[in-house]
Amino acid sequence: MRLRNVPGAREVMVENNYVFTEPIGMKGTWAEVFGNNNPIHIEIGMGKGTFITTLAGLNPDINYVGIEKYSSVLLRAVEKQDELQLPNLRFIRMDAEAITEVFAKDEVDRIYLNFSDPWPKDRHAKRRLTSRQFFARYNEILKKEGRVEFKTDNVDLFDFSLEEVGEAKWNLVDYTRDLHHEPRMNEGNVMTEYEKKFSEAGNAICKLIANR
């Protein structure tokens, strides 16, 4: 599906106080950005921001950073934040491949990956956010007790992700192939825009949790 360009979105990103469009070199500065030493949770590929905005509102003692590559998508989240003015929420417009240039060792407590691009061609496997290459990046920025949480309705991507957890020498803490009918893992679940859409269409939602 072709991404719809929103005129002026890039300019809004540059001017907005909640968005960092030139984040390279910010590693180690996030406590200063938020003005506290609270845990930092990040969402990579945050889309329109429903998930991370909801979490930030529910958990004022956790700092949240949403990462999105496209200004036209991030714009919706920025508009929500302009209304809510949540002090514990910031956004980055960037490609996730540079994440180790933006967060320092042990700076992040949790990483959320929600309905990530499946990159279906085999030659693009390393671009998937649950590839062993990305787990290596997460290994550099996550605290020792940190974890990655991944949700998708794409069964092939989920199977790939389960395998990559092992290949990356990470631990599979828990997983389900039907989150909304698994009370233990679904407790406190915050749905994303895609999650609501796909589940209403009858698609089962898969989730895994991994740590080192």
C-alpha positions, 0 to 999 in steps of 0.5 A: 500500500502506498503511503499517503504524503501529508503536505507540511508534515515534515515541517511540523516535525522540525518545529514541534518541541516533542519531536526529535528529527536529528537524534543521532548523538543523543545517546546517554542524554534521555534522563536530561531530556525528561528531567528525571531518571525514570525507566525508559520504554520505547516503541519502534514503528509506532504508527499513529501513536495510539498505543504509546500515547495510551501507555504514557497517560496510564504510567506517568512514572515511565518515560516513553519514546516513540520512533517512526520513520515517516513524518506523514504517519507520525503527524497524527501522534504529534497532534494527539500529544499537542492536545494531551501535553504528556510530560513523559512522552517524546517522539523520534523521526528516524530509521530504526537501524540507527537506534544504537546511535540514539540510546546508550548502553543500559539506557532502555528498559523495554522495547515494544514492536507492534505490527511491524513491516513483515518485509516478506522477501527473504533477501530483506529478512535482516530489515525485520525488527525481530531479526537477529540483526535487530536483536543485536542492536537491542542488546546494546541499549537494553538494561540487563533485565530489559525485554522486548515485546512483539505483537503481530497478526502475520503468522509467517513473521511470528514464526520467523521471530520465534526462530530469531529469538533463539538464533540471537541467543535470547530467551523466549519468556512467553508467547501466544498465537491468540493473545485476546483469548489468553487471559494471562498474557492479555491482562492489561493489554493496550491495543494498537490501531492495527490490532483493533482493525485486525482482531475485528476482522477475525485475525488472531493476534500473536505476541512474544516476550523475549529477554537476554 
